[in-house]
């Protein structure tokens, strides 16, 4: 196996590993927890080991988990046009102090209209009474030809308008379908897309609570004072 093949395999594994960053973050936090408990022993004061470092690390885990959940929920809300809680609070405080109400802006919608334009006629006037029959027939034939021409133009205009309307309807349907798919995608991401992130945050909040709550016992266990732990159980 050549060097290029080995590099390709490593790059492929690295791309796969990047698909699940939360797992690596969890392993990093787990390593930090083990380090904080076993490889960073707390000083012993008055025959009892201090649990401050363990409680501090537990608080750090809780803050990391809480921030993860908060950041994920904020990003989901921003996708639907919602501002952050801090921005809402500032806006509410401004309205409370200065008395400004909500500004309602007008919404103007535009649509593409298809209009039928009128056409000026160029028909001949009827001959006066007493005109020869040939003149009347000629005028009538001319006017009929103009009527037929105008009808043909109207039919062509109707056909063109029908084609334009079909194209507009097709284009509008395509836009609405794309918007519908985008909304479905946003809803899916908002509902289940962030599930792993929320589980990650909630898990480390729970671990942080347990570490903080059991900090005295953990410190005693690390110091080898199992007898003191058994007495408190």
C-alpha positions as CSV (number, residue, x, y, z in Angstrom):
1,X,0.0,0.0,0.0
2,X,1.5,3.3,-1.1
3,X,1.7,6.6,0.8
4,X,-1.1,8.1,-1.4
5,X,-3.4,5.2,-0.6
6,X,-2.7,5.6,3.1
7,X,-3.4,9.3,3.0
8,X,-6.7,8.7,1.1
9,X,-7.8,6.2,3.8
10,X,-6.9,8.6,6.6
11,X,-8.8,11.5,4.9
12,X,-11.8,9.3,4.4
13,X,-11.8,8.2,8.0
14,X,-11.4,11.9,9.0
15,X,-14.4,12.9,7.0
16,X,-16.5,10.2,8.6
17,X,-15.3,11.2,12.0
18,X,-16.4,14.8,11.4
19,X,-20.0,13.7,10.8
20,X,-20.4,13.1,14.5
21,X,-18.7,15.9,16.4
22,X,-20.9,15.5,19.5
23,X,-19.4,12.1,20.1
24,X,-15.8,13.6,20.2
25,X,-17.0,16.4,22.4
26,X,-18.5,13.9,24.8
27,X,-15.3,11.9,24.9
28,X,-13.3,15.1,25.5
29,X,-15.6,16.0,28.4
30,X,-15.4,12.5,29.8
31,X,-11.6,12.6,29.7
32,X,-11.8,16.0,31.4
33,X,-14.0,14.5,34.1
34,X,-11.7,11.6,34.7
35,X,-8.7,14.0,34.8
36,X,-10.4,16.3,37.2
37,X,-11.4,13.5,39.6
38,X,-8.5,11.1,39.5
39,X,-5.4,13.0,38.2
40,X,-6.0,16.3,39.9
41,X,-6.4,15.3,43.5
42,X,-7.9,17.8,45.9
43,X,-5.8,18.9,48.9
44,X,-6.7,17.3,52.3
45,X,-7.7,19.8,55.0
46,X,-8.5,18.7,58.6
47,X,-8.3,15.1,57.6
48,X,-11.1,15.7,55.0
49,X,-10.3,16.1,51.3
50,X,-11.6,19.3,49.6
51,X,-14.3,18.8,47.1
52,X,-14.1,22.3,45.6
53,X,-12.4,21.2,42.4
54,X,-14.9,18.5,41.7
55,X,-17.8,20.8,42.4
56,X,-16.3,23.4,40.2
57,X,-15.9,20.9,37.4
58,X,-19.5,19.7,37.9
59,X,-20.6,23.4,37.5
60,X,-18.6,23.7,34.3
61,X,-20.3,20.6,32.9
62,X,-23.7,22.0,33.8
63,X,-22.9,25.3,32.1
64,X,-21.7,23.6,29.0
65,X,-24.8,21.5,28.8
66,X,-27.1,24.4,29.5
67,X,-25.4,26.6,26.9
68,X,-25.7,23.9,24.3
69,X,-29.4,23.6,24.8
70,X,-29.9,27.3,24.9
71,X,-27.8,27.9,21.7
72,X,-29.7,25.2,19.9
73,X,-33.1,26.5,20.8
74,X,-32.1,30.0,19.9
75,X,-30.9,28.9,16.5
76,X,-34.1,27.0,15.9
77,X,-36.2,30.1,16.8
78,X,-34.1,32.3,14.6
79,X,-34.9,30.1,11.6
80,X,-38.6,31.1,12.1
81,X,-37.9,34.8,12.4
82,X,-37.8,34.9,16.2
83,X,-35.3,37.1,17.9
84,X,-33.3,36.1,20.9
85,X,-34.7,36.3,24.5
86,X,-32.2,39.1,25.3
87,X,-33.3,41.2,22.2
88,X,-37.0,40.6,23.1
89,X,-36.3,41.7,26.7
90,X,-34.5,44.9,25.6
91,X,-37.4,45.7,23.2
92,X,-39.9,45.1,25.9
93,X,-38.0,47.4,28.3
94,X,-37.8,50.2,25.7
95,X,-41.6,50.0,25.2
96,X,-42.1,49.9,29.0
97,X,-39.9,52.9,29.7
98,X,-40.6,55.1,26.7
99,X,-44.2,53.9,25.9
100,X,-43.7,53.1,22.3
101,X,-46.1,50.6,20.8
102,X,-45.5,48.1,18.1
103,X,-45.0,49.7,14.7
104,X,-47.3,48.2,12.2
105,X,-46.0,48.4,8.7
106,X,-48.2,48.2,5.6
107,X,-47.9,45.2,3.4
108,X,-48.2,45.7,-0.3
109,X,-48.5,42.8,-2.6
110,X,-48.0,43.0,-6.3
111,X,-49.3,40.6,-8.9
112,X,-48.7,40.2,-12.5
113,X,-51.7,41.1,-14.5
114,X,-52.5,40.3,-18.0
115,X,-54.5,43.0,-19.8
116,X,-56.3,43.0,-23.1
117,X,-55.6,46.0,-25.1
118,X,-58.3,47.5,-27.3
119,X,-57.6,48.0,-31.0
120,X,-58.8,51.0,-33.0
121,X,-61.1,50.0,-35.8
122,X,-60.7,51.2,-39.3
123,X,-64.1,50.3,-40.8
124,X,-65.7,52.3,-43.5
125,X,-68.8,54.2,-42.7
126,X,-72.0,53.1,-44.4
127,X,-72.7,54.8,-47.7
128,X,-75.4,57.4,-47.7
129,X,-78.9,56.6,-48.8
130,X,-79.3,56.4,-52.5
131,X,-75.8,55.1,-53.0
132,X,-75.3,52.4,-55.7
133,X,-75.7,48.8,-54.6
134,X,-72.2,48.0,-55.6
135,X,-70.8,50.6,-53.3
136,X,-72.8,49.3,-50.4
137,X,-71.7,45.7,-51.1
138,X,-68.1,46.8,-51.3
139,X,-68.3,48.6,-48.0
140,X,-70.0,45.7,-46.4
141,X,-67.4,43.2,-47.6
142,X,-64.6,45.5,-46.4
143,X,-66.1,45.9,-43.0
144,X,-66.7,42.1,-42.8
145,X,-63.0,41.5,-43.6
146,X,-62.0,43.9,-40.9
147,X,-64.3,42.1,-38.4
148,X,-62.7,38.8,-39.4
149,X,-59.3,40.4,-39.0
150,X,-60.1,41.7,-35.6
151,X,-61.5,38.4,-34.5
152,X,-58.4,36.7,-35.7
153,X,-56.3,39.2,-33.7
154,X,-58.5,38.7,-30.6
155,X,-58.1,34.9,-30.9
156,X,-54.3,35.2,-31.2
157,X,-54.3,37.5,-28.2
158,X,-56.4,35.1,-26.2
159,X,-54.0,32.2,-27.2
160,X,-51.0,34.2,-26.2
161,X,-52.6,35.3,-23.0
162,X,-53.5,31.7,-22.2
163,X,-49.9,30.6,-22.9
164,X,-48.6,33.3,-20.6
165,X,-51.0,32.4,-17.9
166,X,-50.0,28.8,-18.1
167,X,-46.4,29.7,-17.8
168,X,-47.1,32.0,-14.8
169,X,-49.2,29.4,-13.1
170,X,-46.4,26.8,-13.7
171,X,-43.7,29.1,-12.4
172,X,-45.8,30.1,-9.4
173,X,-46.6,26.4,-8.6
174,X,-42.8,25.7,-8.8
175,X,-42.0,28.5,-6.5
176,X,-44.7,27.4,-4.0
177,X,-43.5,23.8,-4.2
178,X,-39.9,24.9,-3.4
179,X,-41.2,27.1,-0.6
180,X,-43.2,24.2,0.8
181,X,-40.2,21.9,0.7
182,X,-38.1,24.6,2.4
183,X,-40.7,25.0,5.1
184,X,-40.8,21.2,5.6
185,X,-37.1,21.1,5.8
186,X,-37.0,23.9,8.4
187,X,-39.8,22.2,10.4
188,X,-37.9,18.8,10.3
189,X,-34.7,20.5,11.5
190,X,-36.5,22.4,14.2
191,X,-38.4,19.3,15.5
192,X,-35.9,16.4,15.1
193,X,-32.9,17.8,13.4
194,X,-31.4,19.1,16.7
195,X,-32.3,16.0,18.7
196,X,-28.7,14.9,19.1
197,X,-27.6,18.3,20.3
198,X,-30.4,18.6,22.9
199,X,-29.6,15.1,24.2
200,X,-25.9,16.1,24.4
201,X,-26.7,19.2,26.4
202,X,-29.2,17.5,28.7
203,X,-26.8,14.5,29.3
204,X,-23.9,16.7,30.4
205,X,-26.2,18.9,32.6
206,X,-27.2,15.6,34.3
207,X,-23.6,14.5,34.7
208,X,-22.7,17.9,36.1
209,X,-25.5,17.7,38.6
210,X,-24.4,14.3,39.7
211,X,-20.7,15.3,40.0
212,X,-21.6,18.4,42.0
213,X,-24.0,16.5,44.3
214,X,-21.6,13.6,44.9
215,X,-18.5,15.8,45.1
216,X,-17.8,15.1,48.8
217,X,-18.1,11.4,48.4
218,X,-16.0,11.4,45.2
219,X,-13.3,13.4,46.9
220,X,-13.2,10.9,49.8
221,X,-13.2,8.0,47.4
222,X,-10.2,9.4,45.5
223,X,-8.4,10.0,48.8
224,X,-9.0,6.4,49.8
225,X,-11.3,7.2,52.7
226,X,-13.9,4.5,52.0
227,X,-14.6,4.1,55.6
228,X,-15.9,7.6,55.9
229,X,-18.1,7.0,52.9
230,X,-19.5,3.8,54.3
231,X,-20.4,5.6,57.6
232,X,-22.5,8.2,55.7
233,X,-24.5,5.7,53.7
